[in-house]
């Protein structure tokens, strides 16, 4: 349904790099300029956090445990995202991009250890939107999020 691990990891990397370039292309003022609810800086903070919790959530799914952040899913993850904006609060673009890169690298390193047979394995955890919650589904959500936020910025 979502493609194999290799394809999804390539797609994740492609969309991450495109998002990264969009942020790098911004002026210093543009990095902090409001796009509505968030600034590009806020979106980077969002991804620093989401790279981290996607890793944790995928590990939980592999054990048949509901990811801890699903509690906030029906709330569009407002509580989870608010914590990321508080925690990763630097306005220095380089620092923020370094943090985003390191959390993305940690996520990909972990995902490479997930066996192909576990990638779309239904371990009985139900996604809050219905259907099985799988590693592939989590990665797909992150891919789509990088794409969506890149489009917001450009």
Secondary structure, 3 states (H helix, E strand, C coil): CCCCHHHHHHHHHHHHHHHHHHHHCCCHHHHCCECCCCEHHHHHHHHHHHHHHHHHHHHHHHCCCCCHHHHHHHHCCHHHHHHHHHHCCCCCHHHHHHHHHHHHHHHHHHHCCCCHHHHCCCCCCECCCCCECCHHHHHHHHHHHHHHHHHHHC
